[in-house]
Amino acid sequence: MAITGTRQTGHRELGWYAELFGRYLGPWATPEAHFYIGGAVGIDSLTLLWLAGKTAARLTVVVPGTVAQQPADARQAIERCRDRIGEITELGAAELRTPAYHARNRYMVDRADMTIGFPLAGPEGTSGTWQTLNYTAAQGKPRLIVPI
């Protein structure tokens, strides 16, 4: 599974996300499952922490540049889960701009069988979350969209 989602998560309480992840990630998070998670703040960090703490699924964190370039909250989540992360993939982008994030998203989708996306509630937009979900569909892979 590839995980994608908004960086804007402050509008909900942490307990709300834990319930949501239990409902929508939990059924997929078997010991045989493999999750690809971007190393950003927001949904990326929240799902990483939840999956690492609540499941035995394999976890790969993918960042567009290096972990050191990620925001402090994202680096802390990665460090906290270090013993549960099977692999950290640093794609080495020179500049952390939109093309680097799209490349990271394609990398995850290309290796996953499906994508679970957590976009902000509302109409479909042009965010990285929607770019990833639409790329998943273009690849003929299933996607589960869970608006937050």
DSSP file with accessible surface (Angstrom, degrees, kcal/mol):
  #  RESIDUE AA STRUCTURE BP1 BP2  ACC     N-H-->O    O-->H-N    N-H-->O    O-->H-N    TCO  KAPPA ALPHA  PHI   PSI    X-CA   Y-CA   Z-CA
    1    1 A M              0   0   32      0, 0.0    35,-3.2     0, 0.0     2,-0.4   0.000 360.0 360.0 360.0 138.5    0.0    0.0    0.0
    2    2 A A  E     -ab  36 115A   0    112,-2.4   114,-2.8    33,-0.2     2,-0.5  -0.852 360.0-150.2 -99.2 141.0    1.1    3.5   -0.7
    3    3 A I  E     +ab  37 116A   0     33,-2.5    35,-0.7    -2,-0.4     2,-0.3  -0.947  20.6 169.2-112.4 133.5   -0.2    6.1    1.8
    4    4 A T  E     + b   0 117A   6    112,-2.1   114,-2.0    -2,-0.5     2,-0.3  -0.974   9.5 137.5-138.4 152.2   -0.8    9.7    0.8
    5    5 A G  E     - b   0 118A  11     -2,-0.3    39,-0.2   112,-0.2   123,-0.1  -0.972  47.4 -63.3 179.0 171.1   -2.5   12.6    2.5
    6    6 A T        -     0   0   14    112,-2.1    37,-2.6    -2,-0.3    38,-0.2  -0.215  25.2-143.2 -67.0 153.6   -2.7   16.2    3.5
    7    7 A R  S    S+     0   0  120     35,-0.2     2,-1.1    36,-0.1     3,-0.1   0.578  85.0  87.9 -86.4 -14.6   -0.1   17.9    5.7
    8    8 A Q        +     0   0  129      1,-0.2    -2,-0.1    33,-0.1    -1,-0.1  -0.741  42.8 135.5 -91.1  97.3   -3.0   19.9    7.3
    9    9 A T    >   +     0   0   27     -2,-1.1     3,-1.4     1,-0.1    -1,-0.2   0.373  35.9  99.8-123.4   1.8   -4.2   17.7   10.2
   10   10 A G  T 3   +     0   0   78      1,-0.3    -1,-0.1    -3,-0.1     4,-0.1   0.593  67.6  75.8 -69.7  -9.1   -4.5   20.2   13.0
   11   11 A H  T 3  S+     0   0   95     -3,-0.1     2,-0.3     2,-0.1    -1,-0.3   0.498  95.8  53.2 -82.1  -2.6   -8.3   20.5   12.5
   12   12 A R  S <  S-     0   0  102     -3,-1.4     2,-0.1   136,-0.0    -3,-0.0  -0.945  87.4-110.7-128.9 155.8   -8.9   17.1   14.2
   13   13 A E    >>  -     0   0  159     -2,-0.3     4,-1.5     1,-0.1     3,-0.6  -0.462  30.1-114.9 -80.4 155.8   -7.8   15.5   17.5
   14   14 A L  H 3> S+     0   0  127      1,-0.3     4,-2.3     2,-0.2     5,-0.2   0.873 115.9  57.8 -59.6 -37.8   -5.2   12.7   17.6
   15   15 A G  H 3> S+     0   0   47      1,-0.2     4,-2.2     2,-0.2    -1,-0.3   0.854 101.3  56.3 -61.6 -34.4   -7.8   10.3   18.9
   16   16 A W  H <> S+     0   0   84     -3,-0.6     4,-2.3     2,-0.2    -1,-0.2   0.920 108.3  47.1 -62.9 -43.7   -9.9   10.9   15.9
   17   17 A Y  H  X S+     0   0    4     -4,-1.5     4,-3.2     2,-0.2     5,-0.3   0.901 108.2  55.4 -65.5 -40.5   -7.1    9.9   13.6
   18   18 A A  H  X S+     0   0   44     -4,-2.3     4,-2.1     1,-0.2    -2,-0.2   0.926 110.9  45.1 -59.2 -43.4   -6.4    6.8   15.7
   19   19 A E  H  X S+     0   0  130     -4,-2.2     4,-1.9     2,-0.2    -1,-0.2   0.921 113.5  50.1 -63.4 -45.6  -10.0    5.7   15.2
   20   20 A L  H  X S+     0   0   10     -4,-2.3     4,-2.7     1,-0.2     5,-0.4   0.931 111.9  46.9 -59.7 -46.8   -9.9    6.6   11.5
   21   21 A F  H  X>S+     0   0    4     -4,-3.2     4,-2.6     1,-0.2     5,-2.2   0.882 109.1  55.2 -66.1 -36.9   -6.7    4.6   10.9
   22   22 A G  H  <5S+     0   0   34     -4,-2.1    -1,-0.2    -5,-0.3    -2,-0.2   0.900 114.1  41.5 -59.8 -38.6   -8.1    1.7   12.9
   23   23 A R  H  <5S+     0   0  135     -4,-1.9    -2,-0.2    -5,-0.2    -1,-0.2   0.894 129.4  24.1 -76.4 -41.5  -11.0    1.6   10.6
   24   24 A Y  H  <5S+     0   0   81     -4,-2.7    -3,-0.2    -5,-0.2    -2,-0.2   0.705 133.3  29.6-106.4 -22.8   -9.3    2.2    7.2
   25   25 A L  T >X5S+     0   0    0     -4,-2.6     4,-1.2    -5,-0.4     3,-1.2   0.762 106.2  71.9 -99.6 -37.2   -5.7    1.1    7.7
   26   26 A G  G >4<S+     0   0   29     -5,-2.2     3,-0.8     1,-0.3    -3,-0.1   0.868  93.3  53.1 -49.1 -49.1   -6.2   -1.7   10.2
   27   27 A P  G 34 S+     0   0   93      0, 0.0    -1,-0.3     0, 0.0     3,-0.1   0.801 115.4  41.8 -62.3 -24.6   -7.9   -4.2    8.0
   28   28 A W  G <4 S+     0   0  107     -3,-1.2     2,-1.8     1,-0.2    -2,-0.2   0.628  91.2  91.3 -91.8 -16.3   -5.0   -4.0    5.5
   29   29 A A    <<  +     0   0   13     -4,-1.2    27,-0.5    -3,-0.8    28,-0.3  -0.319  52.8 148.8 -87.4  58.0   -2.2   -3.9    8.0
   30   30 A T    >   -     0   0   59     -2,-1.8     3,-1.5    -3,-0.1    28,-0.3  -0.384  65.7-101.3 -79.4 165.9   -1.5   -7.7    8.3
   31   31 A P  T 3  S+     0   0   83      0, 0.0    27,-0.2     0, 0.0    -1,-0.1   0.786 125.4  53.7 -60.4 -22.5    2.0   -8.9    9.0
   32   32 A E  T 3  S+     0   0  148     25,-0.1    -3,-0.1     2,-0.0    25,-0.1   0.603  89.3 103.7 -85.2 -13.0    2.4   -9.7    5.3
   33   33 A A    <   -     0   0   13     -3,-1.5    25,-2.9    -5,-0.1     2,-0.4  -0.349  55.8-156.2 -72.1 152.7    1.4   -6.1    4.3
   34   34 A H  E     - c   0  58A  36     23,-0.2     2,-0.4    -2,-0.1    25,-0.2  -0.986   7.3-162.1-132.4 120.2    4.0   -3.5    3.1
   35   35 A F  E     - c   0  59A   0     23,-2.9    25,-2.6    -2,-0.4     2,-0.5  -0.881   7.9-155.9-106.8 134.3    3.2    0.2    3.4
   36   36 A Y  E     -ac   2  60A  30    -35,-3.2   -33,-2.5    -2,-0.4     2,-0.4  -0.947  21.4-178.0-105.5 121.3    5.1    2.9    1.6
   37   37 A I  E     -ac   3  61A   0     23,-2.9    25,-2.4    -2,-0.5   -33,-0.1  -0.977  25.6-126.2-127.6 130.3    4.8    6.2    3.5
   38   38 A G  E     - c   0  62A   1    -35,-0.7    25,-0.2    -2,-0.4     2,-0.2  -0.412  24.4-125.5 -68.4 150.8    6.1    9.6    2.5
   39   39 A G        +     0   0    3     23,-1.5    39,-0.1    -2,-0.1    -1,-0.1  -0.055  69.1 114.5 -93.6  36.9    8.3   11.2    5.2
   40   40 A A  S   >S-     0   0    1     -2,-0.2     5,-0.7     1,-0.2     2,-0.1  -0.359  70.2 -92.4 -97.4 178.8    6.4   14.5    5.6
   41   41 A V  T > 5S+     0   0   35      3,-0.2     3,-0.7     4,-0.1     2,-0.3  -0.298  90.7  32.5 -79.4 172.9    4.4   16.0    8.4
   42   42 A G  T 3>5S+     0   0    9      1,-0.2     4,-2.7     2,-0.1   -35,-0.2  -0.625 127.8   2.9  83.3-136.0    0.6   15.5    8.6
   43   43 A I  H 3>5S+     0   0    0    -37,-2.6     4,-3.0    -2,-0.3     5,-0.4   0.866 129.5  59.1 -56.8 -39.8   -0.9   12.2    7.4
   44   44 A D  H <>5S+     0   0    9     -3,-0.7     4,-2.1   -39,-0.2    -1,-0.2   0.962 112.7  37.1 -55.4 -53.4    2.6   10.8    6.6
   45   45 A S  H  ><S+     0   0   14     -5,-0.7     4,-2.6     1,-0.2     5,-0.2   0.911 117.2  51.8 -68.1 -40.2    3.8   11.1   10.1
   46   46 A L  H  X S+     0   0   30     -4,-2.7     4,-2.3     1,-0.2    -2,-0.2   0.917 112.7  44.4 -64.6 -43.3    0.5   10.2   11.8
   47   47 A T  H  X S+     0   0    0     -4,-3.0     4,-3.2    -5,-0.2     5,-0.3   0.896 111.9  53.8 -69.3 -36.9    0.1    7.0    9.7
   48   48 A L  H  X S+     0   0    3     -4,-2.1     4,-2.6    -5,-0.4     5,-0.2   0.954 111.4  44.9 -59.2 -49.5    3.8    6.1   10.3
   49   49 A L  H  X S+     0   0   45     -4,-2.6     4,-1.9     2,-0.2    -2,-0.2   0.913 116.4  46.3 -62.0 -42.2    3.3    6.4   14.1
   50   50 A W  H  X S+     0   0   35     -4,-2.3     4,-2.3    -5,-0.2     5,-0.3   0.952 114.9  45.1 -67.2 -49.4    0.0    4.5   14.1
   51   51 A L  H  X S+     0   0    0     -4,-3.2     4,-1.6     1,-0.2     6,-0.2   0.907 114.6  49.2 -61.8 -41.5    1.3    1.7   11.8
   52   52 A A  H  < S+     0   0   14     -4,-2.6    -1,-0.2    -5,-0.3    -2,-0.2   0.882 118.9  38.6 -65.7 -36.8    4.5    1.3   13.8
   53   53 A G  H  < S+     0   0   65     -4,-1.9    -2,-0.2    -5,-0.2    -1,-0.2   0.740 126.2  31.4 -86.5 -23.2    2.7    1.2   17.1
   54   54 A K  H  < S+     0   0  149     -4,-2.3     2,-0.3    -5,-0.2    -3,-0.2   0.501 113.4  44.0-116.0  -7.6   -0.3   -0.8   16.3
   55   55 A T     <  -     0   0   25     -4,-1.6   -25,-0.1    -5,-0.3   -29,-0.0  -0.865  58.8-137.2-136.6 170.6    0.7   -3.3   13.5
   56   56 A A        +     0   0   62    -27,-0.5   -26,-0.1    -2,-0.3    -4,-0.1   0.190  61.2 132.4-109.4  12.2    3.3   -5.7   12.4
   57   57 A A        -     0   0    0    -28,-0.3     2,-0.2    -6,-0.2   -23,-0.2  -0.236  65.9-102.2 -62.6 152.2    3.2   -4.6    8.8
   58   58 A R  E     -c   34   0A 141    -25,-2.9   -23,-2.9   -28,-0.3     2,-0.4  -0.571  39.8-154.2 -75.2 141.6    6.4   -3.8    6.9
   59   59 A L  E     -cd  35  85A   1     25,-0.5    27,-2.3    -2,-0.2    28,-1.3  -0.970  17.2-178.9-126.7 130.6    7.1   -0.1    6.7
   60   60 A T  E     -cd  36  87A   3    -25,-2.6   -23,-2.9    -2,-0.4     2,-0.5  -0.998  13.3-155.1-124.8 127.7    9.1    1.8    4.1
   61   61 A V  E     -cd  37  88A   0     26,-2.3    28,-3.4    -2,-0.4     2,-0.5  -0.888  10.3-165.5-101.5 132.2    9.6    5.6    4.4
   62   62 A V  E     -cd  38  89A   0    -25,-2.4   -23,-1.5    -2,-0.5    28,-0.2  -0.977   6.3-177.1-122.2 125.0   10.3    7.4    1.1
   63   63 A V  E     - d   0  90A   0     26,-2.7    28,-2.6    -2,-0.5    29,-0.2  -0.924  29.6-132.3-120.8 147.8   11.5   11.0    1.1
   64   64 A P  S    S-     0   0    1      0, 0.0    29,-2.9     0, 0.0    -1,-0.1   0.833  95.9  -0.1 -68.9 -31.9   12.2   13.1   -2.0
   65   65 A G  S    S-     0   0    0     27,-0.3    27,-2.0     1,-0.3     2,-0.3   0.414 119.0 -39.0-115.9-102.3   15.6   14.3   -0.8
   66   66 A T    >   -     0   0   49     25,-0.1     3,-1.0    24,-0.1     4,-0.4  -0.889  46.3-114.5-128.7 161.4   17.1   13.2    2.5
   67   67 A V  G >  S+     0   0   17     -2,-0.3     3,-1.9     1,-0.3    -1,-0.1   0.897 115.7  63.3 -60.6 -37.3   15.5   12.6    5.9
   68   68 A A  G 3  S+     0   0   76      1,-0.3    -1,-0.3     7,-0.0     7,-0.1   0.779  98.1  56.4 -60.3 -24.7   17.7   15.5    7.2
   69   69 A Q  G <  S+     0   0   84     -3,-1.0    -1,-0.3     2,-0.0    -2,-0.2   0.582  87.7  99.8 -83.2 -10.0   15.8   17.9    4.8
   70   70 A Q  S <  S-     0   0    3     -3,-1.9   -30,-0.1    -4,-0.4     5,-0.1  -0.365  88.1 -87.9 -75.7 156.3   12.4   16.9    6.3
   71   71 A P     >  -     0   0   64      0, 0.0     4,-2.5     0, 0.0     3,-0.5  -0.217  42.3-106.4 -59.8 156.0   10.6   19.2    8.8
   72   72 A A  H  > S+     0   0   42      1,-0.3     4,-2.6     2,-0.2     5,-0.2   0.872 118.8  53.1 -54.6 -43.9   11.5   18.6   12.5
   73   73 A D  H  > S+     0   0  110      1,-0.2     4,-1.9     2,-0.2    -1,-0.3   0.893 111.1  47.1 -61.5 -39.1    8.2   16.9   13.3
   74   74 A A  H  > S+     0   0    0     -3,-0.5     4,-2.4     2,-0.2    -2,-0.2   0.920 111.3  50.5 -69.0 -42.9    8.6   14.5   10.4
   75   75 A R  H  X S+     0   0  103     -4,-2.5     4,-2.7     1,-0.2    -2,-0.2   0.908 110.0  51.4 -60.3 -40.6   12.2   13.7   11.4
   76   76 A Q  H  X S+     0   0  122     -4,-2.6     4,-2.7    -5,-0.2    -1,-0.2   0.901 108.8  50.2 -64.8 -40.4   11.1   13.0   15.0
   77   77 A A  H  X S+     0   0    6     -4,-1.9     4,-1.5     2,-0.2    -1,-0.2   0.929 112.2  47.9 -63.5 -42.9    8.4   10.6   13.8
   78   78 A I  H  < S+     0   0    1     -4,-2.4     4,-0.4     1,-0.2     3,-0.3   0.937 113.1  47.9 -63.0 -45.0   10.9    8.7   11.7
   79   79 A E  H >< S+     0   0  116     -4,-2.7     3,-1.2     1,-0.2     4,-0.3   0.912 109.2  53.6 -63.7 -40.9   13.4    8.6   14.6
   80   80 A R  H 3< S+     0   0  191     -4,-2.7     3,-0.2     1,-0.3    -1,-0.2   0.819 116.9  38.2 -61.9 -30.9   10.7    7.4   17.0
   81   81 A C  T >X S+     0   0    7     -4,-1.5     3,-2.5    -3,-0.3     4,-1.2   0.287  80.2 117.2-102.6   7.8    9.8    4.5   14.6
   82   82 A R  G X4 S+     0   0  112     -3,-1.2     3,-0.5    -4,-0.4    -1,-0.2   0.837  73.8  53.8 -49.3 -40.7   13.3    3.7   13.5
   83   83 A D  G 34 S+     0   0  143     -4,-0.3    -1,-0.3    -3,-0.2    -2,-0.1   0.689 113.2  43.9 -71.8 -15.5   13.2    0.2   14.9
   84   84 A R  G <4 S+     0   0   65     -3,-2.5     2,-0.6   -26,-0.0   -25,-0.5   0.545  90.3  96.0-102.4 -12.8   10.0   -0.6   13.0
   85   85 A I  E <<  -d   59   0A  18     -4,-1.2   -25,-0.2    -3,-0.5     3,-0.1  -0.717  54.0-166.7 -83.3 120.7   11.0    0.9    9.7
   86   86 A G  E    S+     0   0A  69    -27,-2.3     2,-0.3    -2,-0.6   -26,-0.2   0.845  71.5   4.6 -74.6 -33.4   12.3   -1.7    7.4
   87   87 A E  E     -d   60   0A  99    -28,-1.3   -26,-2.3     2,-0.0     2,-0.5  -0.993  53.8-155.5-153.7 141.8   13.8    0.7    4.9
   88   88 A I  E     -d   61   0A  42     -2,-0.3     2,-0.6   -28,-0.2   -26,-0.2  -0.990  18.0-160.3-116.7 120.4   14.2    4.4    4.4
   89   89 A T  E     -d   62   0A  16    -28,-3.4   -26,-2.7    -2,-0.5     2,-0.7  -0.913   4.9-168.3-106.1 116.5   14.5    5.5    0.8
   90   90 A E  E     -d   63   0A 102     -2,-0.6   -24,-0.1   -28,-0.2   -25,-0.1  -0.924   5.5-164.3-103.4 113.1   16.1    8.8    0.1
   91   91 A L        -     0   0   64    -28,-2.6   -26,-0.2    -2,-0.7   -25,-0.1   0.598  28.6-134.0 -78.6 -10.7   15.5    9.8   -3.5
   92   92 A G        +     0   0   53    -27,-2.0   -27,-0.3   -29,-0.2   -26,-0.1   0.736  31.8 180.0  72.3  27.0   18.2   12.5   -3.4
   93   93 A A        -     0   0   28    -29,-2.9    -1,-0.2     1,-0.2   -27,-0.1  -0.361  25.2-144.5 -61.0 136.3   16.4   15.4   -5.1
   94   94 A A  S    S+     0   0   99      1,-0.2     2,-0.4   -29,-0.1    -1,-0.2   0.869  86.8  33.1 -70.0 -38.2   18.6   18.4   -5.3
   95   95 A E  S    S-     0   0  130    -31,-0.1     2,-1.6     2,-0.1     5,-0.2  -0.981  75.1-138.7-123.4 132.4   15.6   20.8   -4.8
   96   96 A L        +     0   0   52     -2,-0.4     2,-0.2    -3,-0.1   -31,-0.0  -0.618  58.2 127.6 -89.6  79.1   12.5   20.0   -2.7
   97   97 A R  S >> S-     0   0  160     -2,-1.6     4,-1.6     1,-0.0     3,-1.1  -0.686  78.2 -75.5-123.1 178.1   10.0   21.5   -5.1
   98   98 A T  H 3> S+     0   0   91      1,-0.3     4,-2.6    -2,-0.2     5,-0.2   0.850 126.6  55.4 -47.9 -46.7    6.8   20.1   -6.6
   99   99 A P  H 3> S+     0   0   93      0, 0.0     4,-2.2     0, 0.0    -1,-0.3   0.886 106.9  51.6 -59.0 -34.0    8.6   17.8   -9.2
  100  100 A A  H <> S+     0   0   12     -3,-1.1     4,-2.1    -5,-0.2    -2,-0.2   0.906 111.1  46.7 -68.6 -39.8   10.5   16.1   -6.4
  101  101 A Y  H  X S+     0   0   50     -4,-1.6     4,-2.5     2,-0.2    -1,-0.2   0.897 111.5  51.1 -70.2 -37.8    7.4   15.4   -4.4
  102  102 A H  H  X S+     0   0   50     -4,-2.6     4,-2.6    -5,-0.2    -2,-0.2   0.904 109.2  51.3 -64.6 -38.5    5.6   14.1   -7.5
  103  103 A A  H  X S+     0   0   39     -4,-2.2     4,-2.4    -5,-0.2    -2,-0.2   0.913 110.0  49.8 -63.8 -41.0    8.6   11.8   -8.2
  104  104 A R  H  X S+     0   0   13     -4,-2.1     4,-2.1     2,-0.2    -2,-0.2   0.933 110.9  49.4 -61.8 -44.2    8.4   10.5   -4.6
  105  105 A N  H  X S+     0   0    3     -4,-2.5     4,-2.5     1,-0.2    -2,-0.2   0.922 111.4  48.1 -62.8 -44.0    4.7    9.8   -5.0
  106  106 A R  H  X S+     0   0   92     -4,-2.6     4,-2.9     1,-0.2    -1,-0.2   0.897 107.9  56.6 -63.2 -40.4    5.1    8.0   -8.2
  107  107 A Y  H  X S+     0   0   49     -4,-2.4     4,-0.9    -5,-0.2    -1,-0.2   0.928 110.7  43.8 -55.7 -46.8    8.0    5.9   -6.7
  108  108 A M  H >X S+     0   0    1     -4,-2.1     3,-0.7     1,-0.2     4,-0.7   0.945 115.2  46.9 -67.1 -47.2    5.6    4.7   -3.9
  109  109 A V  H >< S+     0   0    1     -4,-2.5     3,-1.0     1,-0.2    -2,-0.2   0.900 106.4  58.6 -62.7 -40.3    2.7    4.0   -6.2
  110  110 A D  H 3< S+     0   0   73     -4,-2.9    -1,-0.2     1,-0.3    -2,-0.2   0.787 112.2  41.1 -60.8 -25.7    4.8    2.1   -8.7
  111  111 A R  H << S+     0   0  116     -4,-0.9    -1,-0.3    -3,-0.7     2,-0.2   0.511 105.7  78.4-100.0  -7.5    5.8   -0.3   -5.9
  112  112 A A    <<  -     0   0    4     -3,-1.0     3,-0.1    -4,-0.7   -77,-0.1  -0.652  68.2-141.7-104.0 159.2    2.4   -0.6   -4.3
  113  113 A D  S    S-     0   0  140      1,-0.2     2,-0.3    -2,-0.2    -1,-0.1   0.652  86.6  -3.0 -88.2 -21.5   -0.7   -2.7   -5.2
  114  114 A M        -     0   0   17     27,-0.2  -112,-2.4     2,-0.0     2,-0.4  -0.968  67.0-124.9-159.6 168.9   -3.0    0.1   -4.1
  115  115 A T  E     -be   2 143A   0     27,-1.7    29,-2.6    -2,-0.3     2,-0.5  -0.979   7.1-157.8-126.1 137.5   -3.1    3.6   -2.5
  116  116 A I  E     -be   3 144A   0   -114,-2.8  -112,-2.1    -2,-0.4     2,-0.4  -0.976  21.3-166.6-111.0 121.0   -5.0    4.8    0.5
  117  117 A G  E     -be   4 145A   0     27,-3.2    29,-3.3    -2,-0.5  -112,-0.2  -0.905  20.3-167.8-116.0 141.5   -5.4    8.6    0.4
  118  118 A F  E     +b    5   0A   0   -114,-2.0  -112,-2.1    -2,-0.4   -75,-0.1  -0.697  24.4 170.1-123.0  74.0   -6.5   11.0    3.1
  119  119 A P        -     0   0    3      0, 0.0    29,-2.9     0, 0.0     3,-0.1  -0.409  45.3 -87.4 -80.1 163.0   -7.2   14.3    1.4
  120  120 A L        -     0   0   62     27,-0.2  -111,-0.0     1,-0.1  -115,-0.0  -0.423  56.8 -96.8 -61.9 143.1   -8.9   17.3    3.0
  121  121 A A  S    S+     0   0   66     27,-1.0    -1,-0.1    -2,-0.1    -3,-0.0  -0.332  86.6  63.2 -61.9 145.6  -12.6   17.0    2.7
  122  122 A G  S    S-     0   0   55     -3,-0.1     3,-0.1     3,-0.0    26,-0.0  -0.802  92.2 -18.7 130.6-171.7  -14.1   19.0   -0.2
  123  123 A P  S    S-     0   0  122      0, 0.0    -3,-0.1     0, 0.0     2,-0.0  -0.244  78.9 -86.9 -67.3 155.1  -13.9   18.9   -4.0
  124  124 A E        +     0   0  108      1,-0.1     2,-0.1     2,-0.1    -3,-0.0  -0.353  58.6 180.0 -59.2 137.8  -11.0   17.1   -5.7
  125  125 A G        -     0   0   36     -3,-0.1    -1,-0.1     2,-0.0    -3,-0.0  -0.387  41.1 -93.9-124.8-156.7   -8.1   19.5   -6.1
  126  126 A T  S    S+     0   0  143     -2,-0.1    -2,-0.1     4,-0.1     5,-0.0   0.153  72.4 130.5-112.6  15.9   -4.6   19.7   -7.4
  127  127 A S  S  > S-     0   0   54      1,-0.1     4,-2.6     4,-0.0     5,-0.2  -0.104  75.4-103.6 -65.3 168.9   -2.7   18.8   -4.2
  128  128 A G  H  > S+     0   0   32      1,-0.2     4,-2.4     2,-0.2     5,-0.2   0.842 122.6  58.6 -62.0 -32.3    0.0   16.2   -4.0
  129  129 A T  H  > S+     0   0    9      2,-0.2     4,-2.5     1,-0.2    -1,-0.2   0.957 109.6  41.8 -62.0 -49.2   -2.5   13.9   -2.4
  130  130 A W  H  > S+     0   0   27      2,-0.2     4,-2.8     1,-0.2     5,-0.3   0.878 111.5  55.9 -68.2 -34.9   -4.9   14.1   -5.4
  131  131 A Q  H  X S+     0   0   38     -4,-2.6     4,-2.3     2,-0.2    -1,-0.2   0.941 110.8  45.7 -60.1 -42.7   -1.9   13.9   -7.8
  132  132 A T  H  X S+     0   0    1     -4,-2.4     4,-2.4     2,-0.2    -2,-0.2   0.925 113.2  48.4 -67.2 -44.5   -1.0   10.6   -6.2
  133  133 A L  H  X S+     0   0    0     -4,-2.5     4,-2.1     1,-0.2    -2,-0.2   0.910 113.9  47.0 -63.1 -41.1   -4.5    9.3   -6.1
  134  134 A N  H  X S+     0   0   59     -4,-2.8     4,-2.5     2,-0.2    -1,-0.2   0.880 110.4  52.1 -70.1 -36.3   -5.0   10.2   -9.8
  135  135 A Y  H  X S+     0   0   48     -4,-2.3     4,-1.5    -5,-0.3    -2,-0.2   0.914 107.8  53.5 -63.2 -40.3   -1.6    8.6  -10.7
  136  136 A T  H  <>S+     0   0    0     -4,-2.4     5,-2.2     1,-0.2     3,-0.4   0.942 110.2  46.4 -57.9 -48.3   -2.7    5.4   -8.9
  137  137 A A  H ><5S+     0   0   44     -4,-2.1     3,-2.0     1,-0.2    -1,-0.2   0.906 108.6  55.3 -62.5 -41.1   -5.9    5.3  -11.0
  138  138 A A  H 3<5S+     0   0   80     -4,-2.5    -1,-0.2     1,-0.3    -2,-0.2   0.795 104.2  55.3 -64.0 -25.4   -4.0    6.0  -14.2
  139  139 A Q  T 3<5S-     0   0   90     -4,-1.5    -1,-0.3    -3,-0.4    -2,-0.2   0.425 118.9-113.8 -84.8   0.1   -1.8    3.0  -13.4
  140  140 A G  T < 5S+     0   0   70     -3,-2.0    -3,-0.2     1,-0.3    -2,-0.1   0.722  73.3 134.5  74.7  22.3   -5.0    0.8  -13.2
  141  141 A K      < -     0   0   52     -5,-2.2    -1,-0.3    -6,-0.2   -27,-0.2  -0.769  58.9-105.4-104.6 149.4   -4.5    0.3   -9.4
  142  142 A P        -     0   0   80      0, 0.0   -27,-1.7     0, 0.0     2,-0.4  -0.322  33.1-164.8 -70.3 155.4   -7.2    0.6   -6.8
  143  143 A R  E     -e  115   0A  89    -29,-0.2     2,-0.5     2,-0.0   -27,-0.2  -0.995  13.2-151.7-141.2 141.2   -7.4    3.5   -4.5
  144  144 A L  E     -e  116   0A  51    -29,-2.6   -27,-3.2    -2,-0.4     2,-0.6  -0.983  15.0-158.8-112.7 121.9   -9.3    4.1   -1.3
  145  145 A I  E     +e  117   0A  57     -2,-0.5   -27,-0.2   -29,-0.2   -29,-0.0  -0.914  12.3 179.0-109.5 120.4  -10.1    7.7   -0.6
  146  146 A V        -     0   0    8    -29,-3.3     2,-0.1    -2,-0.6   -25,-0.0  -0.882  18.7-149.4-122.4  93.5  -10.9    8.7    3.0
  147  147 A P              0   0   76      0, 0.0   -27,-0.2     0, 0.0   -26,-0.1  -0.374 360.0 360.0 -64.3 140.9  -11.6   12.5    3.2
  148  148 A I              0   0    4    -29,-2.9   -27,-1.0    -2,-0.1   -30,-0.0  -0.789 360.0 360.0-116.3 360.0  -10.6   14.1    6.5
